[in-house]
Amino acid sequence: MASFDNDLGSFLIVIRPARLAAALILPLIGFAFGHSAKATQSERPNILIILTDDTGYGEYGFQGNKQIPTPHIDSIAASGVKFTQGYVSGPYCSPTRAGLLTGRYQTRFGHEFNSTAQQSGLKLDEKTIAEYLKSEGYATCAIGKWHLGNREEFRPYNRGFDEFFGTLANTPFYHPTNFIDTRKGREIRPVDDDKFYTTLEYANRAADWLGKNKSNSWFLYLPFNAQHAPLQAPQEYLDKFAHITDEKRRYFAAMMAAKDDAVGIVLNKIKAMDQEKNTIVFFLADNGGPTQQTTSNNGPLRGFKATTWEGGVRVPFCVKWPAKLPAGKTYDKPVIQLDILPTILAAVGAKTQPAKTLDGVDLVPYLTGTKSEKPHEKLFWRFGQQWAVRSGDWKLVNARGGSGGAELYDLAADISESKDLAKEKPEIVEKLRAEYAAWNAEQAPPSVPDQPATAKKKAANKKGAAKKKAAAKSTS
């Protein structure tokens, strides 16, 4: 099978149309326990986390994209709170997921690179959102791209999820590799259906699972592999964007439209179950977009995926909880995906408290106005030789494509990181250096060395060339 581990690679493939019909499952009615289940449901919120891949800060209608309609996704921001300074703690796939599910900087436990997921996985002594909620009696399900370890002990069903339907790592959208459906077993199984398109099938399974768990308090983690390469889309979505002449952009737009429909399937199911009001929905991307590879638009931000510039770590991010949060609010203070876990634990009134220090905060008091200060005065990033610290509106950053040294930016006046003030403000540079050094001293070394996909490809090519050379000698 072909491997698609290259996080920055891109492929263009024409694919047959996919099925779009949502799975409409009749609610399960627990006669004997109906009253108590209903009472529990009314008191504790349900939780939905939608994570998208490689999207870019400037995409989606709620982020200003007028080229690609995304009404279902936009409805989350319209019904809740949009973050203009929403961050992730990692500039690409696996580290962001490790931070999201634990509520802790992933560098605290060495999960710094994608190679951690490829060679081991999310450390077993780190507790996930699913494990917390499972201990609170929630039904839990993960549907989509896992990317936190391939080996048995690291798989979702051993990390707090009752059910898993998806892939262990990066994959094509048709005939996905490393695919597991725990309803059929825990083994990796091939997907032979030529019409199976991950984005829409993930939504259909999500709707089905929600219907089966209507009488439970539930947590659904839905990490789509869209918009990650390879660029693949059903023909009916490509036809909608026939006017876009750039082929890559047309595929990207088609993938976005399919993803929006998929989100609509899930949101409509929740609404049909009459659970919309007391369901918390988080929507965010795992990192900035890799523009050159997929045409993803990072808006006014500098940099891309796999960099510590704003374009690598500031992402589309919104949340809605109609029962508690205001609708149509824009929140301009910095937040980070590490806040999701503590927000959820507070919302459900979790009895089990974390044994390890969380780096996020409960966002609800800030979003309702109970607290007026910033949720975070400081945020940090470490990604190999790249690093950054944000303190207030100042950001000190050393990133790929920069000068090679630490650069200082005032994000309040310069969101694009275009004017380096390091020479003009040496006292601020030293202050932020000290803050970063103190934080960095608390972090663990990488548990696995970085092995970029390009390096793996070179190694594979070198190995292949050596085999060919040996074969040529044996026949000469």
C-alpha positions in Angstrom: 0.0 0.0 0.0 1.1 3.5 -0.7 2.3 5.6 2.3 1.1 9.1 2.9 3.2 10.0 5.9 4.6 13.1 4.2 2.8 15.9 6.0 3.8 18.5 3.5 3.3 16.5 0.3 0.4 16.9 -2.1 -1.3 14.8 -4.7 -4.1 15.5 -7.2 -6.4 12.6 -7.9 -9.7 12.5 -9.7 -12.2 10.3 -7.7 -15.7 9.0 -8.3 -18.6 10.6 -6.5 -19.2 9.7 -2.9 -22.4 9.0 -1.0 -23.6 12.0 0.9 -26.8 10.7 2.6 -26.6 10.9 6.4 -27.3 7.9 8.4 -30.6 8.6 10.1 -31.0 6.3 13.1 -34.2 6.1 15.1 -33.5 7.1 18.8 -33.0 4.2 21.2 -35.6 4.5 23.9 -34.6 3.0 27.2 -38.1 2.5 28.8 -36.9 1.3 32.1 -34.2 4.0 32.5 -35.7 6.8 30.4 -36.5 9.2 33.2 -33.1 9.0 34.9 -31.2 9.2 31.6 -33.2 12.3 30.6 -32.5 14.0 33.9 -28.8 13.2 33.5 -28.8 14.5 29.9 -30.4 17.8 30.9 -27.9 18.4 33.6 -24.6 17.6 31.9 -23.5 18.9 28.5 -22.6 16.6 25.7 -19.2 17.3 24.1 -18.3 17.5 20.4 -14.7 18.4 19.3 -14.3 18.9 15.5 -10.7 19.1 14.5 -9.7 19.8 10.9 -6.3 19.3 9.3 -4.1 21.8 7.5 -6.9 24.3 6.8 -5.3 27.7 7.2 -6.2 30.8 9.2 -7.9 32.6 6.3 -10.3 29.8 5.2 -14.0 29.4 6.2 -16.6 32.1 5.8 -16.4 33.1 9.5 -12.7 33.8 8.8 -13.5 36.0 5.8 -13.2 33.5 2.9 -15.9 34.5 0.3 -14.7 32.0 -2.3 -15.8 28.8 -0.7 -19.2 28.7 1.1 -19.0 27.0 4.5 -22.5 27.7 6.1 -22.6 24.8 8.5 -19.2 25.5 9.9 -19.9 29.2 10.0 -23.0 28.5 12.0 -20.9 27.3 15.0 -19.2 30.7 15.2 -22.6 32.5 14.6 -24.2 30.6 17.4 -21.2 31.0 19.8 -17.9 32.6 20.2 -15.2 33.2 17.5 -11.6 33.5 18.6 -9.5 35.9 16.7 -6.3 34.8 18.5 -6.9 31.1 18.8 -3.7 29.1 19.0 -2.5 25.5 19.0 0.6 24.3 21.0 2.1 22.5 18.0 2.7 23.7 14.5 1.7 20.3 12.9 -0.4 17.2 13.3 0.6 14.8 16.1 1.9 17.3 18.7 -1.2 19.4 18.5 -3.4 16.3 19.1 -1.3 15.3 22.1 -1.7 18.7 23.6 -5.4 18.8 22.8 -6.3 15.5 24.4 -4.2 16.0 27.5 -4.6 19.7 28.2 -0.8 19.9 28.7 2.0 21.3 26.5 3.1 18.1 24.6 6.7 19.1 25.1 6.2 18.4 28.9 6.2 14.7 28.0 8.4 14.8 24.9 5.7 14.5 22.2 7.4 17.2 20.0 7.4 15.6 16.6 5.2 13.5 14.3 7.9 10.8 14.6 6.7 10.2 18.2 3.4 8.9 16.8 5.2 6.9 14.1 7.7 5.2 16.4 5.8 5.1 19.7 2.7 7.1 20.7 1.0 9.3 23.3 2.6 8.4 26.6 0.5 6.0 28.5 0.8 7.9 31.8 -0.8 10.9 30.2 -4.6 11.0 30.7 -6.9 11.9 27.8 -10.1 13.8 27.7 -11.9 10.5 26.9 -10.4 8.8 29.9 -11.6 11.6 32.2 -15.1 11.6 30.7 -15.4 7.8 30.6 -14.8 7.8 34.4 -17.7 10.3 34.6 -20.0 7.9 32.9 -19.9 9.4 29.4 -20.1 7.4 26.2 -17.0 8.1 24.2 -16.2 7.8 20.5 -13.3 8.9 18.2 -14.0 9.1 14.4 -11.3 10.2 12.0 -7.5 10.6 12.0 -5.9 9.5 15.3 -2.1 10.1 14.7 -1.1 9.4 18.3 0.4 6.0 17.9 -0.1 2.9 15.8 0.8 0.1 18.3 -2.0 -1.6 20.1 -1.5 0.1 23.5 -1.7 3.5 22.0 -4.8 3.1 19.9 -8.0 5.0 20.7 -9.9 2.1 22.2 -7.1 1.8 24.8 -7.1 5.5 25.5 -10.6 6.0 26.8 -12.7 5.7 23.6 -15.5 3.1 23.6 -15.6 3.1 19.8 -13.2 4.1 17.0 -13.8 4.4 13.3 -11.0 5.9 11.3 -7.3 5.7 10.5 -4.3 5.5 12.8 -2.3 8.0 10.8 -2.3 10.1 7.6 -4.1 8.5 4.7 -5.7 9.0 1.3 -9.4 9.9 1.3 -10.4 6.9 -0.8 -9.3 3.4 0.2 -7.9 4.8 3.4 -4.9 2.9 4.9 -4.4 1.9 8.6 -8.2 1.8 8.9 -10.0 0.4 12.0 -13.7 0.0 12.7 -14.1 -1.4 16.2 -17.6 -2.5 15.4 -16.0 -5.2 13.2 -12.9 -5.7 15.3 -9.7 -4.1 16.5 -7.6 -5.2 13.5 -6.6 -2.9 10.6 -8.8 -3.7 7.7 -8.7 -2.7 4.1 -11.6 -0.5 2.8 -12.7 -2.0 -0.5 -15.6 0.2 -1.2 -14.7 2.5 -4.1 -17.3 5.1 -3.1 -16.0 5.4 0.5 -14.8 9.0 1.0 -13.5 9.5 4.5 -14.9 13.0 5.1 -18.5 12.1 4.4 -18.3 8.5 5.9 -16.9 9.9 9.1 -19.9 12.2 9.3 -22.4 9.4 8.6 -20.8 7.2 11.2 -20.9 10.1 13.7 -24.6 10.6 13.1 -25.2 6.9 13.5 -23.2 6.8 16.8 -25.0 9.8 18.2 -28.4 8.2 17.5 -27.3 5.1 19.3 -26.2 7.1 22.3 -29.0 9.6 22.5 -29.9 8.5 26.0 -26.3 8.8 27.3 -24.1 11.7 28.1 -21.7 11.6 25.2 -18.3 12.8 24.0 -17.5 12.7 20.3 -14.0 13.5 19.0 -14.2 14.1 15.2 -10.7 14.8 13.7 -11.3 15.0 10.0 -8.3 14.3 7.7 -9.5 17.1 5.4 -7.7 19.4 4.3 -4.6 17.3 4.5 -2.9 16.1 1.3 -3.4 14.2 -1.0 -5.9 16.5 -2.6 -8.9 14.3 -3.4 -12.6 15.1 -3.8 -15.8 13.6 -5.1 -16.7 14.7 -8.6 -20.0 16.3 -7.6 -18.0 18.7 -5.4 -15.4 19.4 -8.1 -18.3 20.3 -10.4 -19.4 23.0 -8.0 -16.1 24.8 -8.4 -15.6 24.3 -12.1 -15.1 28.1 -12.4 -11.8 27.9 -10.4 -9.1 27.5 -13.0 -6.3 26.6 -10.6 -6.5 22.9 -10.3 -5.1 22.6 -6.8 -7.4 25.4 -5.5 -10.4 23.7 -7.2 -9.7 20.4 -5.3 -9.1 22.3 -2.1 -12.4 24.1 -2.5 -14.2 20.8 -3.2 -12.7 19.2 -0.1 -13.8 22.2 1.9 -17.4 22.0 0.7 -17.5 18.3 1.4 -16.2 18.9 4.9 -18.8 21.6 5.5 -21.6 19.2 4.4 -20.1 16.6 6.8 -20.2 19.0 9.7 -23.8 19.8 8.7 -24.7 16.1 8.9 -23.4 16.0 12.5 -24.9 19.3 13.7 -28.3 18.4 12.1 -28.3 15.1 13.9 -27.7 16.8 17.3 -30.5 19.2 16.5 -32.8 16.4 15.5 -32.1 14.7 18.8 -33.1 18.0 20.6 -29.7 18.2 22.2 -28.3 21.3 20.5 -28.8 23.7 23.5 -26.8 21.7 25.9 -24.0 20.4 23.6 -20.6 22.1 23.7 -19.1 22.2 20.2 -15.4 23.1 19.7 -14.2 23.7 16.1 -10.6 24.3 15.3 -7.7 23.4 13.0 -4.6 21.5 14.1 -2.1 24.0 12.6 -1.7 26.6 9.9 -2.0 25.6 6.3 0.8 24.4 4.0 0.0 27.0 1.3 2.4 25.9 -1.4 1.3 22.3 -1.2 -2.5 22.7 -1.0 -3.3 26.5 -1.6 -4.4 26.8 2.0 -4.8 30.5 2.9 -3.3 31.8 6.2 -4.7 35.2 5.7 -2.5 38.1 6.9 -0.3 35.8 8.9 3.4 35.1 8.2 4.5 31.5 7.8 2.9 28.1 7.3 2.4 24.7 8.8 5.5 23.4 10.7 6.8 26.9 11.6 6.4 28.9 14.8 5.3 32.0 13.0 1.7 33.0 13.5 0.8 31.3 10.3 1.9 28.0 11.8 0.2 28.1 15.2 -2.7 30.6 15.0 -5.8 28.8 13.6 -9.5 29.1 12.9 -11.1 28.4 16.3 -14.7 28.8 17.7 -17.0 27.3 20.3 -20.7 27.2 20.9 -22.7 26.1 24.0 -26.2 27.7 23.6 -27.1 26.9 27.2 -24.2 29.0 28.6 -22.3 31.0 26.1 -23.4 34.2 24.2 -24.1 33.9 20.5 -22.3 35.8 17.8 -19.5 37.0 20.1 -15.9 37.7 18.9 -13.3 37.1 21.6 -10.0 38.9 20.9 -7.8 37.7 23.8 -5.4 34.7 23.2 -6.6 31.2 23.9 -5.1 27.9 23.0 -6.3 24.3 22.3 -4.9 23.3 25.8 -7.9 25.2 27.2 -10.4 22.7 25.8 -9.8 19.9 28.4 -10.1 22.1 31.5 -13.2 23.8 30.0 -14.8 20.5 29.5 -13.9 19.1 33.0 -15.4 22.2 34.6 -18.5 22.1 32.4 -19.4 18.5 33.3 -18.5 19.0 37.0 -15.9 16.3 36.8 -15.2 14.6 40.1 -11.9 13.2 38.9 -9.3 15.9 39.1 -6.0 15.8 37.0 -3.0 14.4 38.9 -0.7 16.4 36.7 -0.8 20.2 36.2 -2.8 21.3 33.2 -1.6 24.2 31.1 -5.0 25.3 29.9 -7.8 27.1 31.7 -11.6 26.9 31.9 -12.7 29.4 29.2 -16.3 29.8 30.2 -15.8 32.6 32.9 -13.8 34.6 30.3 -16.4 34.2 27.6 -19.4 35.1 29.8 -17.6 38.1 31.2 -17.2 36.8 34.8 -13.5 37.2 34.3 -12.2 40.2 32.4 -8.4 39.5 32.4 -6.6 37.5 29.8 -6.9 33.7 30.0 -3.1 33.6 29.3 -0.4 36.3 29.8 2.2 33.9 28.3 2.1 31.2 25.6 5.1 29.1 24.5 6.1 26.9 21.5 9.0 24.6 21.0 9.5 22.7 17.8 13.1 21.5 17.4 15.3 24.5 16.7 12.2 26.7 16.2 10.7 28.3 19.3 8.5 31.2 20.3 7.1 32.9 23.4 4.2 35.3 23.5 4.0 37.6 26.5 1.1 40.1 26.4 1.2 41.4 22.8 5.0 40.8 22.4 6.2 37.8 20.6 9.8 36.6 20.5 10.3 34.0 17.8 13.0 32.0 16.1 11.4 30.3 13.1 12.3 28.7 9.8 12.7 31.3 7.1 13.6 34.1 9.5 17.0 35.7 10.2 18.4 32.8 12.0 18.1 34.6 15.4 15.4 35.6 17.7 13.0 38.3 16.3 10.6 40.5 18.2 7.2 41.5 17.1 4.3 43.6 18.5 1.3 41.5 17.5 -1.2 44.2 18.5 0.3 46.5 15.7 1.8 43.9 13.4 -0.1 40.7 13.1 1.9 39.8 10.0 5.2 39.8 11.9 6.7 42.1 9.3 8.7 44.5 11.4 11.4 43.0 13.7 11.9 45.2 16.7 14.6 43.2 18.4 17.3 45.8 18.0 15.0 48.6 19.1 13.8 46.8 22.2 16.7 44.8 23.6 15.2 44.9 27.1 12.0 43.2 26.0 14.1 40.6 24.1 16.0 39.7 27.2 12.8 39.6 29.3 11.1 37.2 26.9 14.3 35.1 26.5 14.3 34.6 30.3 10.6 33.7 30.3 11.1 31.2 27.5 14.2 29.7 29.2 12.3 29.2 32.5 9.4 27.5 30.7 11.8 25.4 28.5 13.6 24.1 31.6 10.3 22.5 32.7 9.9 20.6 29.4 11.2 17.1 28.6 13.6 16.4 25.8 11.9 14.9 22.6 11.0 11.3 23.3 11.8 10.4 19.7 14.2 12.3 17.4 12.6 14.3 14.6 12.5 12.4 11.3 10.8 14.7 8.7 8.9 13.0 5.9 11.5 14.4 3.4 14.3 12.6 5.3 12.3 9.4 5.3 11.7 9.7 1.6 15.4 10.3 1.0 16.3 7.3 3.2 13.8 5.1 1.3 15.2 6.3 -2.1 18.7 5.6 -0.9 17.8 2.1 0.2 16.0 1.4 -3.1 19.0 2.7 -5.1 21.3 0.4 -3.1 19.1 -2.6 -3.8 19.0 -1.8 -7.5 22.8 -1.5 -7.5 23.2 -4.8 -5.7 20.8 -6.5 -8.2 22.7 -5.1 -11.2 26.0 -6.4 -9.8 24.5 -9.9 -9.3 23.4 -10.1 -12.9 26.6 -8.7 -14.4 
